[in-house]
Amino acid sequence: MLNRRLALVLCSGLALAQLAAAEVVNLPYTDPSGQPATVEAVLSIPATPADNGVRRKGVVILHSRAGWQLNATTQYAELFATKGVVALEVRMFNAAPDNPRRYLDQTFAAMDYLARRSDVDPSQIGVMGLSYGASLALYAATQWSAETFARNGQRFAWHAALYPTCFFHEGLLRRNRPFVERMKKFGFPEEFHDRFGTAPVYVFQGAADRYEEGDPQACLKMVEAIQDSAAKARFTVTVWPDTYHGWDQPEDKTVRDPMGCRMQGCEVIFKRNDSVTTQTKTLLLKAAGLQP
C-alpha cells in the first residue's frame, strides 16, 4: 500500500508540473427552490500554450457520493490537463447529496463557465463522473436535462459514466414505480429519462459491482431498455472483468449501503484496480478525441 501511494504521489507531482494553474472558482447556479446560489469548482489549466491561439477542449468532472474531499477526480483533471484540456472539477457536496436537480444545474453551470472562456472551444466540452457523478453524467445526456438546465443552447460533446448504478437507470427507462416515484419526489418528470441528445455516451462497469448484484450485464441491460434505436447506438458499454465498484479510488473498503444490491441493501466492496484505472483513462482520452 505504501508503494502504491508513493507512486500515486510521484505521478501526481509530474502531472501538476504540467499545469499552469489549478485554482478554485465560483460558479453561479439556481438551487431547487429557485434561489441563486454558487458552488466551488477546481479549474486546471494546461501549462503549455495552445498552438497559434487555437481554443482548447474542456471537460467537467463530477465526483462520487463520497464527496469532493476524497480527491478521486483530481487524477482525471491532471490527466486531461497534460493533454491540453481545460478541466473543471465541481465540488458538489462533501456529505450526503440531496436533490440531484441541484447538481445537474451545477453541472451545466460548469459547462457554461468553460464555454464562456476565451481559451475553450464551446463545442468541445465533455462531462464525466464517478458513481453518483456518473449517474449525473447520464442524466445530463437526456434532452430534458439539457432543455431544463443548459445555458444558451449549449450541449456537452460527450458523456462518460464510470461505475454508475445502471440498474437504477434501467428501472427509470422501464418505468419501475419505486424508482420513478423517487425521482418525481425531486421534481423530475416521469418521462425525463426517455429522450437522449446526440452526443456519444460511454459507460464503464465493473463486472463484480455489488450495487448491480455482481451482474456483468447490468449496464448493457440499461442500454437495451432505451427505446430510441438511434440514441441506443450512441452508447458504448465497457465491462471490466473481476472488477468492483470504485476501482480508481484511493483505498479499498467494504461498506453496507442501502443502495447496494439493487436497493435491497447489502455490503458493497470498493477495490482499487490500477490496471483497469489505466485502461479506463486511455478510453476516456479517446472519447474526448485525444491521443492516449
GUFITOR-349484 format. One record per residue (C-alpha): residue number from 1; x, y negated, z; residue in three letters. Coordinates in steps of 0.001 Angstrom, whole numbers, plus 500000, padded with zeros to 6 digits. Layout:
 resi      x      y      z resn
  NUM      X      Y      Z  ala
...
***
This chain:
 resi      x      y      z resn
    1 500000 500000 500000  met
    2 502825 497596 500822  leu
    3 504488 498182 497438  asn
    4 501208 497618 495668  arg
    5 500642 494324 497485  arg
    6 504194 493217 496779  leu
    7 503716 493993 493092  ala
    8 500483 492018 493051  leu
    9 502165 489049 494706  val
   10 505063 489130 492221  leu
   11 502735 489400 489239  cys
   12 500604 486619 490651  ser
   13 503654 484432 491048  gly
   14 504668 484992 487441  leu
   15 501173 484140 486255  ala
   16 500972 480991 488379  leu
   17 504273 479835 486912  ala
   18 502464 479656 483562  gln
   19 499680 477419 484900  leu
   20 499914 473669 484533  ala
   21 497287 473195 487219  ala
   22 494865 475056 489449  ala
   23 492551 472599 491162  glu
   24 489183 472558 492884  val
   25 486437 470668 491055  val
   26 482815 469979 491989  asn
   27 480023 470998 489639  leu
   28 476583 469345 489855  pro
   29 473579 471653 489589  tyr
   30 469942 471845 490701  thr
   31 469085 474146 493587  asp
   32 465974 476382 493503  pro
   33 463931 473740 495357  ser
   34 464645 471236 492587  gly
   35 467129 469175 494570  gln
   36 470503 468038 493169  pro
   37 473488 469865 494671  ala
   38 477143 470602 493970  thr
   39 479290 473742 494036  val
   40 483056 474070 494105  glu
   41 484965 475837 491340  ala
   42 488658 476514 490791  val
   43 489932 475247 487461  leu
   44 493006 476927 485965  ser
   45 494673 475212 483021  ile
   46 497433 476811 480916  pro
   47 500878 475278 481218  ala
   48 501709 475480 477524  thr
   49 500154 472747 475374  pro
   50 497664 473763 472719  ala
   51 499012 473862 469162  asp
   52 498559 470490 467464  asn
   53 495880 469485 469929  gly
   54 493616 472415 468996  val
   55 490872 472935 471552  arg
   56 491205 475970 473804  arg
   57 488830 478785 474608  lys
   58 487171 478735 478025  gly
   59 485867 481317 480480  val
   60 483576 481141 483522  val
   61 484376 483773 486174  ile
   62 481833 484933 488795  leu
   63 482786 486753 491993  his
   64 481138 489682 493746  ser
   65 478734 489804 496694  arg
   66 481805 489937 498974  ala
   67 482256 486189 498373  gly
   68 484868 483997 496742  trp
   69 487457 484310 499528  gln
   70 488089 487924 498518  leu
   71 490072 486329 495664  asn
   72 489343 489214 493293  ala
   73 488566 486761 490476  thr
   74 491912 484949 490633  thr
   75 493689 487708 488713  gln
   76 491359 487068 485771  tyr
   77 491797 483301 485877  ala
   78 495547 483851 485771  glu
   79 495227 486451 483006  leu
   80 493240 484129 480763  phe
   81 495344 481063 481562  ala
   82 498503 482887 480497  thr
   83 496746 483461 477155  lys
   84 495946 479783 476724  gly
   85 492353 479884 478034  val
   86 490920 477332 480464  val
   87 489352 479341 483319  ala
   88 486788 478262 485902  leu
   89 486080 480420 488990  glu
   90 482789 479390 490590  val
   91 482725 479522 494405  arg
   92 479070 480503 494597  met
   93 478947 481717 498195  phe
   94 481034 483311 500889  asn
   95 478276 485003 502848  ala
   96 475216 486883 501654  ala
   97 473772 485418 498435  pro
   98 470254 484027 498480  asp
   99 468326 483167 495311  asn
  100 470042 484287 492070  pro
  101 468432 481300 490328  arg
  102 470840 479109 492302  arg
  103 473860 480975 490951  tyr
  104 472554 481100 487395  leu
  105 472212 477318 487438  asp
  106 475772 477125 488800  gln
  107 476938 479482 486022  thr
  108 475504 477279 483304  phe
  109 476769 474164 485105  ala
  110 480249 475694 484868  ala
  111 479801 476251 481140  met
  112 478644 472647 480763  asp
  113 481707 471389 482658  tyr
  114 484045 473291 480341  leu
  115 482097 472264 477231  ala
  116 482487 468591 478108  arg
  117 486256 468833 478474  arg
  118 488181 467382 475535  ser
  119 490607 470335 475567  asp
  120 487945 473093 475359  val
  121 486024 474327 472316  asp
  122 482337 474352 473410  pro
  123 481585 477238 471035  ser
  124 484296 479467 472562  gln
  125 483296 479720 476239  ile
  126 482671 483196 477661  gly
  127 481428 484391 481034  val
  128 482493 487407 483086  met
  129 481540 488652 486516  gly
  130 482268 491321 489114  leu
  131 479446 493341 490732  ser
  132 476889 490680 491795  tyr
  133 478631 488285 489420  gly
  134 478378 490968 486722  ala
  135 474604 491035 487122  ser
  136 474566 487238 486821  leu
  137 476588 487528 483602  ala
  138 473919 489932 482284  leu
  139 471073 487652 483384  tyr
  140 472858 484765 481652  ala
  141 472723 486767 478409  ala
  142 468909 486584 478372  thr
  143 467069 483990 476341  gln
  144 465022 482994 479384  trp
  145 468120 482112 481410  ser
  146 469638 480093 478572  ala
  147 466370 478256 477923  glu
  148 465921 477560 481644  thr
  149 469433 476600 482739  phe
  150 471634 475742 479739  ala
  151 472520 472099 479128  arg
  152 472345 470577 475626  asn
  153 471552 473903 473963  gly
  154 474948 475292 474993  gln
  155 475345 479091 474844  arg
  156 478046 481486 476014  phe
  157 480169 483044 473269  ala
  158 480406 486415 475039  trp
  159 479411 488098 478306  his
  160 481332 490707 480313  ala
  161 479943 492610 483302  ala
  162 482342 494618 485470  leu
  163 480551 497257 487575  tyr
  164 477062 495712 487652  pro
  165 474132 497610 489193  thr
  166 472904 498927 485851  cys
  167 470079 500912 487461  phe
  168 468513 497624 488594  phe
  169 468703 496053 485133  his
  170 467237 499203 483623  glu
  171 464439 499002 486190  gly
  172 463622 495449 485135  leu
  173 463602 496440 481480  leu
  174 461302 499402 482210  arg
  175 459067 497327 484498  arg
  176 459879 499201 487689  asn
  177 457458 497396 490001  arg
  178 459649 497063 493137  pro
  179 462485 495618 491036  phe
  180 460199 493282 489074  val
  181 458484 492054 492247  glu
  182 461868 491463 493881  arg
  183 462861 489087 491058  met
  184 459435 487444 490869  lys
  185 459880 486514 494527  lys
  186 462868 484424 493425  phe
  187 460906 482734 490644  gly
  188 461843 484956 487698  phe
  189 459032 485774 485238  pro
  190 458210 489439 484764  glu
  191 459451 489486 481176  glu
  192 462650 487473 481700  phe
  193 464935 490457 481006  his
  194 463257 491360 477693  asp
  195 464912 488945 475265  arg
  196 468653 488535 474774  phe
  197 470690 485957 472916  gly
  198 473015 486619 470000  thr
  199 476316 486803 471932  ala
  200 478050 490171 472414  pro
  201 477797 491771 475855  val
  202 480494 494059 477293  tyr
  203 479636 496305 480245  val
  204 482224 498235 482264  phe
  205 481157 501025 484642  gln
  206 482935 503455 486926  gly
  207 481550 506953 486375  ala
  208 481637 507693 490129  ala
  209 479979 504408 491219  asp
  210 477804 505180 494254  arg
  211 475463 502272 493536  tyr
  212 474452 504317 490491  glu
  213 474457 507596 492492  glu
  214 477514 508631 490509  gly
  215 475558 508712 487240  asp
  216 478064 508044 484412  pro
  217 475155 507351 482046  gln
  218 473647 504552 484160  ala
  219 474774 501621 482015  cys
  220 474081 503481 478785  leu
  221 470537 504109 480057  lys
  222 470196 500383 480753  met
  223 471130 499558 477161  val
  224 468809 502272 475855  glu
  225 465938 500557 477674  ala
  226 466391 497364 475591  ile
  227 463517 497269 473090  gln
  228 465091 494912 470555  asp
  229 467359 497073 468383  ser
  230 469420 494075 467224  ala
  231 470073 492996 470813  ala
  232 470857 496585 471819  lys
  233 473508 496780 469088  ala
  234 475337 493796 470602  arg
  235 476027 495726 473837  phe
  236 479247 497693 474296  thr
  237 479488 500008 477314  val
  238 482803 501348 478606  thr
  239 482632 504070 481277  val
  240 485820 504807 483219  trp
  241 486028 508462 484402  pro
  242 486621 509217 488099  asp
  243 486328 505519 488932  thr
  244 484453 503931 491839  tyr
  245 482948 500505 492421  his
  246 485350 497580 492825  gly
  247 488277 499185 491015  trp
  248 490025 495796 490745  asp
  249 489528 494652 494347  gln
  250 492456 494247 496787  pro
  251 491691 497059 499248  glu
  252 489874 500385 499434  asp
  253 486874 500673 501751  lys
  254 483634 502540 502340  thr
  255 480534 500607 503396  val
  256 476929 501532 503990  arg
  257 474831 499363 501714  asp
  258 471029 499231 501376  pro
  259 471597 498665 497635  met
  260 473589 501906 497377  gly
  261 472269 505000 495602  cys
  262 469764 503011 493541  arg
  263 468485 501031 496547  met
  264 467877 504125 498652  gln
  265 470788 503118 500898  gly
  266 474000 505110 501211  cys
  267 477745 504837 501759  glu
  268 479439 503145 498804  val
  269 483091 503751 498034  ile
  270 485283 500872 496848  phe
  271 488539 502230 495485  lys
  272 491211 500336 493596  arg
  273 492395 501825 490317  asn
  274 495350 499952 488835  asp
  275 495238 501793 485518  ser
  276 491549 501043 484976  val
  277 492103 497426 486017  thr
  278 494854 497053 483413  thr
  279 492768 498698 480699  gln
  280 489765 496533 481559  thr
  281 491868 493390 481271  lys
  282 493044 494464 477819  thr
  283 489448 494911 476663  leu
  284 488414 491578 478204  leu
  285 491087 489770 476217  leu
  286 489882 491499 473051  lys
  287 486301 490484 473893  ala
  288 487486 486875 474007  ala
  289 489203 487259 470639  gly
  290 492712 487247 472144  leu
  291 495751 489448 471679  gln
  292 496461 491517 474833  pro
***
